Amino acid sequence: MEEFIQYQKYISSLDNVNSAYHACDTQLLRNPGIYEVSRIDNTLNIGFNFYEISKADLTGLMAELGLKPLPTNEKKGLVAGWLDKLAKTNNENFAGKRLDCCDLNN
């Protein structure tokens, strides 16, 4: 189960983090897929199962609390960048729809 947990960091001002951290204890941990909420200085580190809640859904929940994802300075490799573009294109083309091959036998 632990191999399915990813972590995303969110940042805001100190005033906002205090209230957001308090809200995370009550609101976010009730959502399925969110397993860990920790605070380091003015950032919140959220541990979530990406099979139960998507990163976009988590970012939407955090935006409601006034927090935004902490930008990463990681440089992606050629294959990782290609896979991200492929995932984005597939999401734009097939979001919420079944593939054509799934409907052939119906």
N, C-alpha and C positions, 0 to 999 in steps of 0.2 A: 504494500500500500504506500509506503514511504517513497517508492520510486516514482509515483505519479504526482507527487507534490512539487509544485514550482513556487518560487518566491518572487514577489514584485514589491519594489519600494516606492513609497509615495511621499511627497514633500509638501510642506506649506509653512506658514509663519508659526511661531511658537504659540501664539494665542489660539490659533485655529487647531493646532495639533493637540493641545490639551483637551479641547472639547471633542475633537474627532476621535481621539483615543478613548475617551469615555464612551462615546457612541459606538465605537468598534466593539467594546466589551459586550454591549447589550444587543446592538443591531446586527453587526456583520457576522458574529459567531452563530447567529440563528440561521443564516443562509446555508443551504447545503453546499458542500464543497470547500468552505473556508474552515481551516483547521487551526490556524495559528495567527495571532496578532501580537507583534512585539514592537517596542518603541526604542529607538536609538536616537538620542538628541532630538532634532526636529523632523525625523523621518519615521514613518510607520512601515514595518516589514510584514507583509501579508503572505501567509503560506496557504495555498489553495490547490485543490485537485483539479487539474485541467480537464478531466473527463466529466466532472460534475458542474463546473462553472467556467466559462471562457474568460480569457484575459480581458476581452472587450466588455463583458458584463461586469467584471470586477472593477474595471476602470470607470464604468458608468456609475456604479454604486459609490465609489470614492469621489467622483466628481460632485455627486449630490452632497457630500460632506465637505466640499471645498478643497479637496486634495487632488494633486495631479501626479502622474508617474514621474519618478526621478529619472532624468535622462541618463542613459548609459553611454559611455565612450568606447564601447566595444566595437572593434572593426570586424565585420563579418567576412568570412572567406568566400570564394567564388561560388562554391556549391551551396552554402547556406544562404547567400543572397539570391541565388537562382531559385531555391526552394521557397523562400519568402515571397518572391514575385509570383511563383506558380500558385502558392496558397492564396494570395490576394486575388489573382485572376479567377481561380476556381470559386472563391467565395463570392465574387461579383457575378459570375455566370450561373452558379448552381445554388446560391444561398436559399436554403429552405425547400428546395425542389429535389425530387428524386431524379436519378439519372435515367436517360432514355432506355437503356438496356434493362432496367428494372420493370418497366411498363410493357415490354414486348409480349410477355406471356399472359397478360391480363385481358 
